[in-house]
Amino acid sequence: MNAIAAAGRGPKRKGLVVMVSVVAALGGLLFGYDTGIIGVALLGLSKQFALDDTLKQLVTGAIILGAIVGCVGTGRLSDRLGRRWTIVLVGAVFIAGSILSAASTSVAMLVAARFILGLSAGSATQIIPVYIAEVTPPEHRGKLVVMFQFMVVFGILVAYLVGYGLGEQWRWMFGLGTVPAVILMLGMLVLPESPRWLVSKGRESEALGILERVRASREGAQSEMAEIKEVSARPEGSWRDLFQPWIRPALVAGVGIAMFSQITGNNALIYYAPTILSQAGFGDSASVLAAIGGAVLINLATILGIFLVDRIGRKRFLLWMVPGSAIALVIMGILFVGGAPEDAFSQYALVACLAIYMALNCSFGVCLWLINAEVYPLFVRGKGASMGALSHWVFNLLVTLTTLSLISALGTSGTFWLYAVITTIALVFIVRYVPETMGRSLEEIESDLKAGVFFPADKPRGDSKRSSVEATSAAE
């Protein structure tokens, strides 16, 4: 059986595209589950291991430190092993980390286990959006890459529900993380490799067979194949290539949007929402229930993003959602003036604002992985996505290790207002430095980058469809 015939076996077009996105995005569920479960598990861990604020931040931050290492190493690994087998490896590492977390007998062992979990979580945020973007059709790429983010926030909701049901049984909370990891590994074994990676390795017949399965027509697949071959003629790039002047705008957009997704405070409040609410007078169960309400809204907002990013665009979606999150932060700061709110109305207003903030600010998460999977040229795409993931995790670690300390130093009001100021700065960044990538093939985006017309969001679509020869000449 020849390579094209082999690649053509299995589900076709729509069914395969959906299967690719759903199975691959299970890596997002792993990331989300472990993000959410630590916030609930801390309530039980604090009692068993007598954790103070410093130890809480250390246990929470260990996964992020591991993620920094994981996302940096995955770019080169995925360029060598392929996107598919790298994702299988991500699932295996997550299983190991989950089992070790559940079996921890000391804080040191728990921190080490959480570091191992971080290796898989960081790798997932680098490789899975790239895999989905490289396999799926341009007209559906936005919603299908955002499926990864939906699974992240769905994983957070699942974690809160599991934590609420299990009470203080934190070992079971960690151990149940192995279930989606096993499903991810088994699912990836039957999915195809990225056609763009195959072309980069000279396996063009296999790549064409896969494109014919996931594109509307054979002619469309062959046309896209020709585009991929043009841009893949360049040898695999180095880390230094990412800083070439013509690639730098993509690096600014990808790294910047990842940074602002963290320093505006979203993950900090996800990690510590139950702790903050318990300090505001809610009991442990009530705090977790309130956090569940916020997670539900995050899921609804992410579903909205799935439908909108391919209709109104990535940039406009951000500009619609982010301002409301800044307003919610300001109101929460007002509610904490003079100490934790004591009357029922203020407490419920706090819960409402916290939920609204988490839902609106999650627009960063909706767009961050998508933008980082789209904006880089093929020859450095794996490394570029690694830089975006690295930015996400470095600033995630910074925020995680400082949130409770900031609250002690600035007060809860001051901390919320600081995040509101940063969110306002993020809006300026989005307007100035984030391009619109909706409706353009990855090859068209690369051509625009080469030609120096990467940023203008209102550029007519026809302008982006220049020939590769023109684009290359402009770059030179």
Secondary structure, 3 states (H helix, E strand, C coil): CCHHHHHCCCCCHHHHHHHHHHHHHHHHHHHHHHHHHHHHHHHHHHHHHCCCHHHHHHHHHHHHHHHHHHHHHHHHHHHHHCHHHHHHHHHHHHHHHHHHHHCCCCHHHHHHHHHHHHHHHHHHHHHHHHHHHHHCCHHHHHHHHHHHHHHHHHHHHHHHHHHHHHCCCHHHHHHCCHHHHHHHHHHHCCCCCCHHHHHHCCCHHHHHHHHHHHCCCHHHHHHHHHHHHHHCCCCCCCCHHHHCCCCHHHHHHHHHHHHHHHHCCHHHHHHHHHHHHHHCCCCHHHHHHHHHHHHHHHHHHHHHHHHHCCCCCHHHHHHHHHHHHHHHHHHHHHHCCCCCCCCHHHHHHHHHHHHHHHHHHCHHHHHHHHHHHHCCCHHHHHHHHHHHHHHHHHHHHHHHHHHHHHHHHHHHHHHHHHHHHHHHHHHHHHHHHCCCCCCCCHHHHHHHHHHCCCCCCCCCHHHHCCCHHHHHHHHC
